[in-house]
Amino acid sequence: SHPMWSLWLSPSFEQLGVNSTCNNKAVGTILSKLVQQFELAEKIVDKALENLHSKGFHSPDEKHVIQYLPARAQVPMLLMQVAVKVKVPPAGISHKKSRIIRHVKPLFASSVVSAAS
């Protein structure tokens, strides 16, 4: 249900054909907490972008947005930074002109994933 985050965690996610349902209650609980953190990170970034837009910054860069993220949030800064990287278009491209979803470097390299299999 969250393909951007799934690809970030595991670049081989699409190849695995992972079913989004989980029958193991403990794993389901962990997945639920992760999803909550991912969604909260996205909401915090959206709020920072809205704040910047209200101040006249209509095309802020990643570093500018990161400065507006709360230092003490309920979400790790790493997750908020990944959300910024995905939501903020590359420098020089207007957000209104582009609906680009940026490729974010996966958290784990595919060589690590395949070695663990």
Buried (B, 14 or more C-beta within 10 A) or exposed (E): EBEBBBBBBBBBBEEEEEEEEBEEEEEEEEBEEBEEBBBBBBEBBEEBBEEBEEEEBEBBBBEBBBEBBEEEEEBEBEBBBBBBBBBBBEEEEEBEEEEEEEEBEBBEEEEEBEEEE
